[in-house]
């Protein structure tokens, strides 16, 4: 039953993931190069992109 709910929610979940990616990219533009927050932000961007790559494959 949980799988069916997850599948039904998939389009909305993907939209939320893309919104999060846009927010992280915008945040990255505001950070100073080399700042620790830049590294953490890039790590989140990489994780989001990895998920989206799996979905699009």
N, C-alpha and C positions, 0 to 999 in steps of 0.2 A: 504493500500500500504506500509506503514511504517513497518508493521509486516512482510510482505513478504521479505522486504529488510533485516530486522533483522535476520530472519530465514536463509536467504541465506548467511549472514555474520557470522553465529554462529560458524562454525569451526575455522575461523580466529580469532574471538573474544576469543574463548576458548584457543587458542594457545597463544594469547597475555596475557591472564590472567595467564596462567601457566608460561610464561616468567617473568611476574611481581612477581609471587610467588618465583621463583628461585632467582631473584634479591634481594628480601626482605630477603630471607634466607641467602644469601651471605653477605648482609649488616649486618645482626644480628650477624654473626660470628665475624665481625670486631669490634663490639661495646663492650665497657666495661660493665660487668654485673652491673645492677642496675642504669645505666645512664638513664636519661630521654628519650633519643633517643631510647633506648632498648624497653621501654614501648610502644612508638609510633610505632616502627617497629613491635612489637609483635601484636599490635592491627590491623595493616594492614594485617599481616599474617593471623590472625584469621578471618578477614573479607573475605579475598580471599579464605581461606579454606571453609568458610561457603557457599560461592557462588558455589564453585566446588562440595561440598557435595550435594547441591540442584540439580545440573546438573547431577551428577552421580546416584542420587536416582531413 
